[in-house]
Amino acid sequence: MALKITVIGTGYLGATHAAAMAELGFEVLGLDVVPEKIEMLQRGEVPMFEPGLEELLRKHVAGIEGSTGRLRFTMDWAEVGAFGDVHFVCVNTPQKHGEYACDMSYVDAAFEALAPHLHGPALVVGKSTVPVGSAERLAARLAELAPAGADAELAWNPEFLREGFAVNDTLHPDRIVVGVRGERSEKLLREVYVTPVAEGTPFVVTDFPTAELVKTSANSFLATKISFINAMAEVCEAAGGDVAKLAEAIGYDERIGNKFLRAGIGFGGGCLPKDIRAFMARAGELGADQALTFLREIDSINMRRRGQMVEMARDALGGGSFLGKRVAVLGATFKPDSDDVRDSPALNVAGQIHLQGGQVTVYDPKGMANAKRLFPTLGYADSAAEAVRGADVVLHLTEWREFRELDPAALGEVASSRVILDGRNALDPEAWRRAGWTYRAMGRPTA
């Protein structure tokens, strides 16, 4: 008999996972506690921009003409308990207010609500990023609360989604990691992921703590790589070197590789910053804080980049006050191909300049609505040209393809002053200079 799957929490991770499971051929029931979210998903609409996700949803959501009908949504925990063989928990684990630690309240609430409805054998699979040690505690709670007792098993299966590539990352993952305690859990998860495994995706079986550590370790490594090249950019600034050429040269070493070596204003978003902070906090609780003190410096280098971009803009305007100066900011999201503005370096820089008296106008291809909600006092434009009109300096802060393809000459016609600061080292300096612009980027020579 074919497995039935439930997905608890239909935010960014959950909505993508539910649609992908339906695409892999399973009957799927998604649950959320927010009525508006459920209504939206039932119409085949997603509450965020993610390339390909809405099309995938519409292909499978029951009630939509021409769909497979394999995907439904509910707010009823009893229905979820009765329906599913495998329950994926995909709820949010934000940073606790005022501290570094992870807020487990949503995960705990999901387990407390689901467990009493598990009357027969079931596998609950955590996908949320949690502090190491959480699975052990949750497995005990599950067995305690579920009428099925020990037949309600737990597994941990971390997610590795990249915003902008989430659909592909779910259907064709670069690895599948499962933390299990028994053969039954492993067998069920091999059944769930039979298609990607048949395509050659590695299937890594671990214990609970290792599975919990994989995501935070991976994110810490990426954060380290980004902050490393940004630290090198600071050295290049001081020594007159070119960080882009430096990155190219070290990237040819296959032990290092060229990915995540583009210097700029640093990382943001809903994962990397909060994950490395929660990792440090958990290491402290375990008495292993010395092992992760380097992450404090990684975080510090990253946050410093934002202030350095503000100072670079001040220098470009003559070194004085921002008062009365018009600043165009291209980009609001923390990365391209997403509408996510959580902890966005671009918006942080825009906000700092605005607070110091600058007249800031922002344009982003997809993040405008979210940016306006977060920073309602900034100015917003409907196009790059409109944002740049009358600007004394232009800041390129999110590397959308649209910005890389801008015509520097045409943009120069509407700017008050042809000065561009490339906070992502993603534009072609020669093309901008040929069009009469002063081009500056972090860690690179002025000419």
C-alpha positions in Angstrom: 0.0 0.0 0.0 1.3 3.5 -1.0 2.6 5.6 1.9 0.5 8.7 2.9 2.4 11.8 3.9 1.5 14.8 6.0 3.4 18.0 6.3 3.0 20.1 9.4 3.7 23.8 8.9 3.2 25.2 5.4 5.6 28.1 5.4 8.5 28.3 3.0 9.9 24.8 3.8 6.5 23.1 4.4 4.8 24.3 1.2 7.7 23.3 -0.9 8.1 19.9 0.7 4.3 19.2 0.4 4.2 20.1 -3.3 7.4 18.1 -3.9 6.1 15.0 -2.1 2.9 15.2 -4.3 5.2 15.5 -7.4 7.0 12.3 -6.3 3.6 10.5 -6.4 2.4 10.5 -2.8 -1.0 11.4 -1.3 -0.2 14.5 0.8 -2.1 16.4 3.5 -0.7 19.7 4.7 -1.6 21.3 8.0 -1.3 24.8 9.3 -2.8 26.8 12.1 -3.2 30.0 10.1 -6.5 30.0 8.2 -5.4 32.6 5.6 -2.4 30.5 4.7 -4.5 27.4 4.2 -7.1 29.3 2.1 -4.3 30.6 -0.1 -2.7 27.2 -0.6 -6.1 25.7 -1.4 -6.3 28.2 -4.3 -2.9 27.1 -5.5 -1.2 30.3 -4.4 1.9 30.7 -2.3 2.6 33.3 0.4 6.1 33.9 -0.9 8.0 34.2 -4.2 9.9 31.0 -5.0 10.5 30.1 -8.7 8.4 27.2 -9.9 6.6 26.6 -6.6 3.2 28.0 -7.5 3.2 26.0 -10.8 4.0 22.8 -8.8 1.3 23.5 -6.3 -1.3 24.1 -9.0 -0.3 20.8 -10.6 -1.3 18.8 -7.5 -3.8 20.8 -5.2 -7.2 19.1 -5.1 -10.0 21.2 -6.5 -7.9 23.0 -9.1 -8.9 22.1 -12.7 -6.4 19.7 -14.3 -4.6 18.9 -11.1 -3.7 15.4 -9.8 -5.6 16.1 -6.6 -2.9 14.4 -4.6 -2.4 17.5 -2.3 -4.9 18.7 0.2 -4.7 21.1 3.2 -6.4 21.1 6.6 -6.4 22.7 10.1 -7.6 19.5 11.8 -4.9 17.6 13.8 -7.2 14.5 14.2 -7.5 14.3 10.4 -3.7 14.5 10.0 -3.2 11.8 12.6 -5.6 9.4 11.0 -4.4 10.1 7.5 -0.6 9.9 7.6 2.0 7.1 7.8 4.8 9.6 7.7 4.5 13.1 9.3 7.0 15.8 8.3 7.3 18.6 10.9 8.4 21.7 8.9 7.6 24.6 11.4 9.7 27.6 12.0 12.6 27.8 14.5 13.4 31.5 14.8 16.0 33.1 17.1 14.7 33.8 20.6 13.9 37.4 21.2 16.9 39.2 22.9 19.2 36.1 22.8 21.1 33.9 20.4 19.3 30.6 21.2 16.8 29.0 19.0 13.1 29.3 19.8 11.7 25.8 19.9 8.1 26.8 20.9 6.6 26.1 17.4 8.3 22.6 17.2 7.2 21.7 20.7 3.7 22.9 20.0 3.5 20.8 16.8 4.6 17.6 18.7 2.2 18.3 21.6 -0.7 18.7 19.1 0.1 15.8 16.8 1.1 13.0 19.2 -2.3 12.4 20.9 -3.7 11.6 17.5 -1.2 8.9 16.6 -3.2 5.7 17.4 -1.3 3.3 15.1 2.3 2.9 13.9 3.6 6.2 12.5 6.9 7.9 11.8 7.3 11.6 12.7 10.1 13.2 10.8 11.6 16.5 12.0 12.9 18.7 9.2 13.2 22.0 11.1 16.7 23.2 12.1 16.9 22.5 15.8 19.6 22.6 18.6 21.4 19.3 18.9 19.8 17.1 21.5 16.3 18.2 20.6 15.4 14.9 18.8 16.3 12.8 21.8 13.9 14.9 24.0 11.1 15.0 21.4 11.3 11.2 20.8 10.7 10.6 24.5 7.8 13.1 24.5 6.3 11.5 21.4 6.3 8.0 22.9 4.8 9.4 26.1 1.9 11.3 24.5 1.0 9.0 21.5 -1.6 6.3 22.1 0.6 4.1 19.9 3.4 4.4 22.4 6.7 3.1 21.0 5.1 2.5 17.6 5.2 6.3 17.1 8.8 6.7 16.1 10.9 9.7 15.4 13.5 10.4 12.7 15.4 13.6 11.9 15.8 14.6 8.2 17.3 18.1 7.9 16.4 20.3 5.0 19.1 21.9 2.7 16.9 24.3 0.7 18.4 27.3 -1.0 15.9 30.1 -1.6 15.5 30.6 -5.3 16.3 26.9 -5.9 14.0 25.2 -3.3 11.9 23.1 -5.7 14.9 21.6 -7.5 16.7 21.1 -4.1 13.7 19.1 -2.8 13.1 17.0 -6.0 16.8 16.5 -6.8 18.7 17.0 -3.5 22.5 16.8 -3.4 22.2 14.5 -0.4 19.6 13.1 1.9 20.5 12.8 5.6 18.3 10.7 8.0 18.9 10.4 11.7 17.1 7.2 12.8 17.0 4.7 15.7 15.8 1.7 13.9 15.4 -0.2 10.7 11.7 0.6 10.3 12.3 4.3 10.3 15.2 4.0 7.7 13.1 1.7 5.5 10.1 4.1 5.5 12.4 7.1 4.6 14.1 5.1 1.8 10.5 4.5 0.5 9.7 8.2 0.7 12.9 9.2 -1.2 13.1 6.2 -3.6 13.0 8.5 -6.7 15.9 10.8 -5.8 18.0 7.9 -4.5 17.4 6.0 -7.8 18.7 9.1 -9.6 21.9 8.9 -7.6 21.3 11.1 -4.6 23.5 9.9 -1.7 21.4 8.6 1.3 23.3 9.2 4.6 22.1 7.3 7.6 23.2 8.7 11.0 22.1 8.9 14.7 20.0 11.8 16.0 22.8 14.2 17.1 24.7 13.9 13.9 21.6 14.5 11.7 20.8 17.6 13.9 24.4 18.9 13.5 24.6 18.5 9.7 22.6 21.6 8.8 24.1 23.9 11.3 27.6 22.6 10.4 27.0 23.2 6.7 25.6 26.7 7.3 28.5 27.5 9.6 31.0 26.4 7.0 29.3 28.5 4.3 29.2 31.5 6.6 32.9 31.0 7.4 33.8 31.0 3.7 31.8 34.2 3.0 33.3 36.0 5.9 36.8 34.8 5.0 36.7 36.4 1.6 35.1 39.5 3.1 38.0 39.7 5.6 40.4 39.3 2.6 38.6 42.3 1.0 39.4 44.4 4.1 43.1 43.4 3.7 42.9 44.2 0.0 41.5 47.6 0.7 44.4 48.3 3.1 47.0 46.9 0.7 45.7 48.1 -2.6 45.0 44.5 -3.8 42.0 43.2 -5.9 39.8 40.7 -3.9 38.0 39.5 -7.1 41.3 38.4 -8.7 42.4 37.0 -5.3 39.2 34.9 -5.1 39.6 33.7 -8.7 43.2 32.6 -8.0 42.5 30.7 -4.7 39.2 29.3 -6.2 41.2 27.2 -8.7 42.5 25.1 -5.8 40.0 22.3 -5.7 40.3 22.0 -2.0 38.9 25.5 -1.7 36.6 25.8 -4.8 35.3 29.1 -6.2 31.7 29.1 -4.8 30.8 31.6 -2.0 34.0 33.6 -2.7 32.5 36.8 -4.0 33.3 39.6 -1.5 30.5 42.1 -0.7 28.2 43.3 2.0 27.8 39.8 3.5 25.1 37.3 4.2 21.6 37.7 5.7 18.3 35.9 5.4 16.3 33.8 7.8 18.8 30.9 8.1 22.5 31.6 8.1 22.7 34.4 10.8 20.2 32.7 13.2 21.6 29.2 12.6 25.2 30.2 13.5 24.1 32.1 16.6 21.9 29.2 17.8 24.8 26.8 17.2 27.1 29.0 19.4 24.4 29.2 22.1 23.9 25.4 22.1 27.6 24.7 22.1 27.8 26.9 25.3 25.0 24.9 26.9 26.9 21.6 26.1 30.1 23.0 27.6 31.8 23.1 24.1 31.7 26.8 23.6 35.4 27.0 23.0 34.9 24.9 19.8 32.8 27.6 18.2 34.2 30.9 19.4 35.4 31.5 15.8 31.8 31.8 14.7 31.5 35.0 16.8 34.2 36.5 14.6 32.5 35.2 11.5 29.3 37.0 12.6 31.3 40.1 13.5 33.0 40.3 10.1 29.6 39.8 8.4 27.9 42.6 10.3 30.8 44.9 9.9 30.4 44.8 6.1 27.1 46.7 6.3 28.6 49.6 8.2 31.6 49.7 5.7 29.2 50.0 2.8 27.5 53.0 4.6 31.0 54.6 5.0 31.8 53.9 1.4 28.7 55.7 0.3 29.6 58.6 2.6 33.0 58.8 1.1 31.5 58.8 -2.4 29.4 61.8 -1.5 32.5 63.8 -0.3 32.9 62.4 3.2 30.4 64.6 5.0 26.7 64.3 5.9 24.1 62.3 4.0 21.6 65.2 4.7 20.0 66.3 1.4 21.8 63.7 -0.6 19.8 61.3 -2.9 20.8 57.7 -2.6 19.5 55.0 -5.0 19.6 51.4 -3.6 19.2 48.5 -6.1 18.0 45.5 -4.2 16.0 44.9 -1.0 16.0 41.1 -0.7 18.9 39.3 1.1 19.6 37.3 -2.2 18.2 37.2 -5.7 15.4 35.0 -6.9 13.5 35.4 -3.6 11.2 38.0 -2.0 12.7 37.4 1.5 13.9 40.5 3.2 14.6 38.9 6.6 17.9 40.3 8.0 18.6 41.7 4.5 22.0 43.5 4.3 20.7 45.6 1.5 17.8 47.0 3.5 20.0 47.3 6.6 22.4 49.6 4.6 19.4 51.5 3.1 17.9 52.0 6.6 21.2 53.2 8.2 21.7 55.8 5.4 18.1 56.9 5.8 18.5 57.3 9.6 21.5 59.5 8.9 19.5 61.9 6.8 19.9 60.5 3.3 16.9 60.5 0.8 16.9 56.8 0.0 14.9 55.3 -2.9 14.8 51.5 -3.2 14.0 49.2 -6.1 13.8 45.4 -6.1 12.3 43.1 -8.7 10.4 40.9 -6.2 10.9 42.2 -2.6 9.1 45.6 -2.7 6.0 44.6 -0.7 7.9 42.9 2.0 10.5 45.7 2.2 7.7 48.4 2.5 6.2 46.4 5.4 9.6 46.3 7.2 10.9 49.8 6.3 7.8 51.9 5.5 9.7 55.2 5.8 12.1 54.5 2.9 11.3 55.7 -0.6 10.4 53.1 -3.2 10.4 53.2 -7.0 8.8 51.0 -9.7 12.0 50.5 -11.7 15.7 50.8 -11.5 15.7 53.9 -13.7 13.1 55.5 -11.5 15.1 54.7 -8.4 18.3 56.2 -9.9 16.6 59.4 -11.2 18.3 62.3 -9.6 20.6 60.1 -7.4 23.9 61.4 -6.2 25.2 57.8 -5.7 23.8 54.4 -6.7 24.3 51.3 -4.4 24.0 47.9 -6.0 23.2 45.6 -3.0 21.4 42.5 -4.3 22.8 40.7 -7.4 19.6 40.3 -9.5 20.2 39.4 -13.1 18.1 42.5 -14.0 20.7 44.7 -12.4 23.6 42.9 -14.2 21.8 43.6 -17.5 21.2 47.3 -16.9 22.5 49.7 -19.6 25.0 52.0 -17.7 24.8 54.7 -20.4 21.0 54.9 -20.2 21.1 54.9 -16.4 23.7 57.7 -16.5 21.3 59.9 -18.3 18.9 60.0 -15.3 21.4 60.0 -12.4 22.5 63.3 -10.9 26.0 61.9 -10.5 27.5 58.8 -12.2 28.8 57.1 -9.1 28.0 53.4 -8.5 29.1 51.3 -5.5 28.9 47.6 -6.2 28.1 45.9 -2.9 28.1 42.5 -4.5 31.1 42.6 -6.9 28.7 41.4 -9.6 28.7 44.2 -12.2 31.1 44.6 -15.0 33.4 47.4 -13.9 34.7 48.2 -17.4 31.2 48.5 -18.9 30.2 51.0 -16.2 33.5 53.0 -16.5 33.2 53.2 -20.3 29.8 54.8 -19.7 31.4 57.5 -17.6 30.6 56.1 -14.2 33.0 56.0 -11.2 32.8 52.4 -10.2 33.7 51.2 -6.7 33.5 47.8 -5.0 34.7 46.5 -1.7 38.3 45.2 -1.8 39.0 46.3 -5.3 41.2 49.1 -6.7 39.4 52.3 -7.8 40.5 52.0 -11.4 
